[in-house]
Each structure stands twice: as structure tokens, then as C-alpha cells.
């Protein structure tokens, strides 16, 4: 009987050992594949195009940390960089960490992260704070045109103010007597999940577009903005 028991266990042991060997080989293959990926830093280039983290004035509607990834293409610091599925322009790259950690922002192609203009903006949203949340609405085309026309008068070099803390700018203007801060999102035509953020300052019945330096104001038609 003891012999039959031992012979009965032997195939199970062999099966378990085989499974462990296959798992070990798969983990080893996967690990070597990740370790041999090219490093994205410091140039952050992929397929000859330069990428940068989406932040500052730029934002995106998609949660790219939860988006479906396609393939691992590079490493960045302690993260692995993946392309995203259903992104034919490969505008977005998504950094992921194997272990739990603070998430990275998505990366976007620099050549597609342009400044807003009449030619590349699809539509504009204006956000009004109603406490903890912001209520977003799309104003009339005439208001959108006025905002883009005002921004076209800018003489500011936005790249000189990329490091400006936008949240600090909002708080500073909110603290000024009689000021209300309206947030403005200018959504691009391509990629249509990317927007550029500006602010409108309301003083009494007057409206002003606030430029990237956080202090220059361009007057807007108050009657038009009330729409």
C-alpha cells in the first residue's frame, strides 16, 4: 500500500515542479526583458520624438494611470514606460511601477503640446467654483472667439513661466478684494484629450484674461462674458 501511495504522489510532485520551473522561466524572461529596456531619461525620446510629463498649464481628460497599456518600451528612473492602446499618434506614454508608489503623470509628445490658437482649439470650457467642486460649461462661440482673440494679443513667452505654480496664482488672486477667479480650459483638436489652462479674473463687472506670468491682464468685453 505504501508503494502505491508513493507512486500516486510522484506524478503530482513532478507536475508541481514543472509548473514552478515554467513560472520561474516566465518571471526570469519578463524580468530580463524589463531590465534590458532602453532608458528614456534624460532625453525622454521615443521613436525620435521627445516626450515630457503633462503638467503645468496642460492637462488631460483621461486617467492614463488606469488606461490599458500596449507594450513596455523604455525605463524611466524606477518606472517602466508603456505605450497606450488605441493611441495611433502615440501621443501618450504611461509610466508604471511594479510596486505600490506615488504615480507618475502621463507623458505627452512635445511637438503636439502647442500653444492655443484659433486654428488648433476645438472648444473652450469655463469653470466656476461652487464650493469644493467646479461647474464646467461651454460658452457661446462668440465668447470662445473673444477669449482666443484676447490670448492672441499676448506678448508673454509662456516657456519662461513653465515652473510657475498655477495653484498659488489662483489663491493669490482669490485673496484680492472683489476678485473672482474663473478657470478656462482650451481643448485642442488634436489630441482631443488634451487641454491648456488659463484664468479669467472678474473684478466687479469687469473681466480680464490672465496670462502665463500670473500678473498680466488683458481686458475682455464684460457684457459678452456675462453670457
N, C-alpha and C positions, 0 to 999 in steps of 0.2 A: 504493500500500500504506500509506503513511504517513497518508493521509487516512482510510483505513478504520480504522486503529489509533486515531486521534484521535476519530473518531466513535464507536468502541466504548467508549472511556473516558468520554466525555461523560455518558452516562446514569448510570454508576456515580458519577461526581462529583456529579451532581445528586441522586442518591439519598442519598449521604453528607451533602451539605449539608442536604437535607430532614430527615434523621434528627437532625442536630445542632441544627437550628432547633427541632424538636419537643422534643428533650431540654432545650434551653435554656429554652423556654417552660414546660415542666413544672417545672423547677427553680425558675424565677422565680415561677411560680404557687404552688408549695409554700412557697417562702421568704417570699413576701408574706403567705400565709395564716398562717404561724407568727408573723411579726413583728407582725401586726395582732391577735393573740390578746390578750384582756384579761389583766392581771396578777393573779395570785392573792394576792400579798402586798400590804399587811401583814395584811389581814383573813382571808385564806385561805378565802374563801367561794365556793361553787359552788351555783347554783340556790337561793340563800337560806340554805344550810346552812354552818356553819363547820366547817372541817377542821383537823386537827393531825397532826403526824408521830407515828407509832406508836412508842413507846419508853417507857423507864422501867419501870413495872410492867406495861405492856401489851405483848403480843406476838402474833404471828400465825403460823399453820402454813404459809401459802402463801408461795412465793417470788415476790413481786409484781414484782420487777425482771425476772423471766423470764416473767411471765404475759402472755397475749395482750391487747393493748390494743384499744380500740374506736375512740376518736376523740380528737384533741387539743382541749382545752377552755380551756387557760389557760397562762400562763408563770409560772414562779417562779424568780427570780434567773437562773441560767444554764441552767435546765432547762425542758422542756416538760411540762405536766401532761396525762395521758391518763386517760380512764375505762377501766375494765376490762370485758371481755366476760363475760357470764354473771354479772353483779352487779346484779340487779334493784333492790336498795335503793341502789345507787351508794354503798355504804359506803366502798369503797376508791377512791383516786385514785393513779395511779402516775407519779412524776416520771421523765423520761428525758432523757439528754443525747445530743446528736448526736455529740460527740467523746468519746473514752475519758476517764473521770474517775471519782473515787470516787463510788459510787452513793448516791443519797438513799434514805431509808427510805420506805415507803409512807405515804400519808396516810389517815386514817380520820375518819368523821363524829363530831364531839364529842358530839352528842346520843345516839349509840349506844354511846359508850365510858363505861359506867356503872360503879359500884362493885358488887362481887359480893354476892348475897343469895340466900336460898332460892328466890325467885321467878325470878331470871334466870340462875342457874347450871345448866348441863346435867349436867356431871360434873366430877370432880376427879382429877388425877393427882399422884402423889408421886414425886419423883425422888431416887434415891440414887446418889451418885458411886461409880464403881468404877474409879477411876484417871482417865484422860483423858475417858472418856465418862460419861454419866448414864443409868442404867437407870430407865425410867418404868413405873409400874404404877398401875392404878386400884384403890383400896382398897374395902372393903366399904361399902355405903350408910350403915351406922351410923357409920363413920369420917368419911365425907364430911359427914354431918349434924353430927357433933361439931365439925368444922373450921368449917363455916358458922355454927354456933351460937356458937362462940368468937369468930369475927370480928364477929358481930352485937353483941357486948359492947364493941366498940371505941368509945372516946371521942376517938380521934385524928381530926384533919381532914386527910385524905390529900393534898388540894391544897396544903397548906403544905409538903409534903415531896416534891413532884414532881421537884425538882432533886437529890435525894439519890442518890448513886452506889450503886446496888444491888450491884455487884460489890465495891466497897470494904466495904460492910456484910457481905457474905458472908465476905470474907477476915478481917475483924476478929473475927467470931465463931468462925471456924475456928481462929484462933490462940489462943483461950481454952482453958485446960486442961480436958480432959474434955468438950469440946463437939463435937457433930456437927451439921452443917447439912443439913437436908433441904429440897429445893426443892418448891414446891407450885404447880401450875397449875390455876386455876379457869376452866374453859371455859364460855363463855356460850352460851345457847340461840340468841341472835340478835345479831350474826352468829356462826355456829358455828365460824368460823375464828379467832376472837379469844379470847385468854385473859388472865387477870390473875394476876400472880405474887406469891406470899407465901413466907415461910420458916418452917420449923419447927425449933426448936432442941432438941436432945436433950442433956440433962445426966445422965449415968449412966442411971438408969431413968426419969427424968422428961422429959416433953415439954412444950414451950411454943410457942404461936403468936407469931411476932414481927410486930409491927405496922409501919406505914409509916415511923414515925420512926426505926426501926433500933435501938430500945432497949427499948420497952415489950413485956413478955411477958404472955401470957395462958395460964394452965396448962391442959393437956389431960389427959385420962384416959390414963395410961401403959399400962394393960392393954389399952385399946381401940386405941391407936396401934400396939401390937406386932403387930396383925393384918396 
